[in-house]
Amino acid sequence: MDSMDVVLAMLLAVIGSGYLVRLLPFGLPLPLVQIALGAIIAGVFKHGVTLDPELFFVLFLPPLLFLDGWRIPKVGLFRDKGTILELALGLVVFTVVGAGFLIHWLVPGMPLAVAFALAAIVAPTDPVALSAITARVPVPRRLMHILEGESLLNDASGLVCFRFAVAAAMTGSFSLATASLTFLWVALAGVACGVGVTLAISFAQRVAAGRVGEEPGSPILVNLLIPFGAYLAAEHLEASGILAAVAAGVTMSYVELSGRALATTRVRRAVVWDTVQFALNGVMFVLLGEQLPEIVGRTLADSRLDTGATPLQLAGTALAIALALTLLRLVWVWVSLRLTLRHARRQGQEVYKPGFRLVLATSLAGVRGAITMAGVLTLPLTLPGGAPFPGRDLAIFYASSVIILSLLAASVALPRLLRGLEVPEESGEEAAEDHARHAAAVAAIAAVDKAAHARIEDELDIDADVHASAVDHVRGIYEHRLGGEGAYDPSRSRVAEQTERDYRLAALQAERRAILALVHARSLSDETARKLLREIDLVEARYR
C-alpha cells in the first residue's frame, strides 16, 4: 500500500506543480519545482520509489523521444544537419575528454576511467528538460530546431562513451577500434530499427483496417505502442533504443503525411499524446527529486569516510564541474561556428555572423536531465573481484548536481539573453508557406465548382438563388486569398463570423442547460444526455 501511496502522491505532485509554478513570484522552471516536490515526497514517506534505471529507460524515454522526433520540424533538422552533428557527436567527445581529465584532477580519488564515465553521462543534453525549460522562454525558432536536433541525437554518442568508460573501469583496458565499430552499429542499427518497426506496424494496421475494419481507439493505442516496440527491438539487437525511438517518431511524421488517418483520429490522438507527455514529463522529474535525499545522504557519509571532503568542498567541486561543462560547450560552439562560417564563405554563400550573446545562449541551453540521472545510476555496484566500484556515489552526486545547476542556469540566464535576440529564420519558409496556401486555395475553388455542378445535376428542385449565394461566398473567400478583387469583403465577413460565433455559443449554452435540466428532472437518461452533450461539446470546440 505504501508504494501505491507514493505513486498517487507523485501524480498529485505533477498536477500541483503546474499550479505552484504559476504562483511562485520568481519564475522557477517547472522541472525544478517537480524535483523539489519529489524530494519532499521522499522525505514525508521516508522513502521514495526505488528507481530501476533499465525500467526507467523503457517506460519513460521511448514515448517522450518518439513524440519529440515526431513533432520536430524536419526541414530545419535536415537543413542544419551539419551544425547538429557537430554538437551531437563532436561536442560529446570533446566534453568527455576535457571534462574527464578535469574531474580526475578535481577528485583525485576517482579513477580516470570513472571520471570519463561521469563526463560521458553528463555530456548529452536532455530533450525533455530542454522542452520544459524553453516552454516559457522565447527561443528563436531556428535555434530551437538546432537544440532539439542535438538533444535527440547526442544521447547515443554519450551513452556509447559511457559504456566503454565503464568497461575500461571494470577490465582496465580500452580499444578505440572496437569502440568505433560499436558506435556505428549502435547508431545505424538503432535508426534502422526505428524506421523499420514504424513502417511495418503502420502497413500492417492499414491492411487489417482495410479488410476487416477496426475499433475507434485502435489506431491511437497502436500509435502509443510503436515507440516501445522500436526501443525493445533495438535493445534486443544491442543497438541504441533511444535512437530507435527518435527515428520511429521522425518516420511517423512522414507516415502521417500520407493522409490516411481520419480527422477525428488525429484530434483524439493529439489529445492523448499531450496528456501522456504532461504526465510522463512530470513523473520523470518527480522521480529524480525522490532520489536526491538518499544520494546526498550517502555521498556525505561516504565522503567523510573515504576522502574527508566537507559538504562545502563537495558543493564547490560540483559547481566547478557544471561551470567547466558550460565553458567546454562555449568553446566548441564558438570554434565550430567560426569554421562553419569560413566554409560557407568559401562556397560563396551569404552568411549571418551571430554575436556572442547567441553563442552564450546556445551554451547555456545545454541542460541535462533524466537521461543523465538514469544513466549514472546504471554504474555497477562492484568490480569483477567483488570490491566496491570506486567513486560510484560521488559520480551519482555530481551528476545530480549538474542536472540541477544546468536547469537553474538556463532558467535564470536564457530569458535575459534571448530577449530581443534576432536570428535569421529559415530562408524561403515564408515563400513556401505562401505557395502552399495558394495551392490549397486553387484546389478549394476547383472542389467548390465541381461540387456545385454535381449538386445542380442531382437536385432538380434546388433553390438556385440560395445555392448561388453560398457558392459565391465560399469562392469569394478563396479568391480573396489568391489576391482577387471580388465582391467578398473580408472585414464584413469577419464581423459576420464573430456575430455568428457569439450567437452560436449562446445557443449552445442554452441547449446544454436545457438537457441538464431534463436530466435533473429525471426526464432524460444519463446515457442519452452524455451523447447529446458530447455533440454540443464538439460543435462548441469548433467555434472556440
C-alpha angles and dihedrals in degrees: 000000000000091000091051090050091052093049092050090047089053092052091048088050090054091051094043094048090063090059096038095053088058093051097050110096097209098059105240113187117255095246092058092050090050092048090052092049089050090054090050091051091051090051096047095047091039088232136042132210111299103240115226102198095206092050089044091055092049099045103039113023104052098059094041095047090043090055092047091051090047096051102036111107106256096203091060092042094056096036093056094036092124094056092042093052091048089057097037097048112013097041092049093054091043090051094047092053098040099040092039094060091041093052091048089052094047094044106034092178091064112086116240093245091053090047089054090049091053091047090049095052094048093045099079118077118225120242093202094051090044092053091048092051097044093047087087099030123083097234115180108254098238093048089049091053091053093047092048092049092049094049092049095052106033095068092077094051092045094048092047091052089047092051093052094044090054090047089052090051091050098044104021093233137095133188119199093195092053091046092051094050091046091051092052091050093045093051102038096040091046093054091045091052092051094049095042097047093048094048093044095049093044091050093047092048092049093050094047093047092048093052106037105008125235142241115266093247097046098087091052094048091047089050091053092051097049096082092051091050092049093046095048093045091053094046089050088057090046090247129127111292089187093058089043091057092048092047090048090055093048090048091048090057089058092044088054091055088066085081095222096124116093118246091242090052092052092049094048092043092053091052092049093048092048089054092047091049093050094047098044094044091052098043090048094058092041087054090052090052091051091059095053103077092052092043093051093045094049092046093051091049094047094044091055090051100041111024105013090229117159122226089253091054091049091051091048092051091048090051091048092052092049091048091048091053090053092047093048090050091047092052093047094047092048095047096043090047092054091049091048092051092048091051091048092052091051088054089053093245125148107250135200114220109211122210127241091261091066092047091051092047090051090051095050092046090070095100122172126219147144098348091058093049096045092044097051091049088062090069108125119257095221142019121246090267093055097256117133114270104259118248096357097137092043091051092051091048094050092046090052090049092051090053093053096041093048091050091049094047093048095046093049102039106031098066090053096044095047098044107117093355113149123206123179109257125226109299113243094011095119091045090051091050091050090049091051092049091049093050091047092050093050090050091048093053091049090050092050092051092048093048091047094053092046092051094048091052094047101042115056097179096050119143099245097196096051091042094051092046092053092047092048092050094051092043090049092057093055095038089055089052088054091053098260124150100221129144091278111115110198094197093053090044091054091050091049092048092049091048091049090048092054092048092046093050091049090050093048091051089052091049091052093049091049093052092047090049090054090050092050089049088051091237092121131044119241091237092058090042092055090051093051094043091051090054090051091047092053092050091047091050088058093056095042 
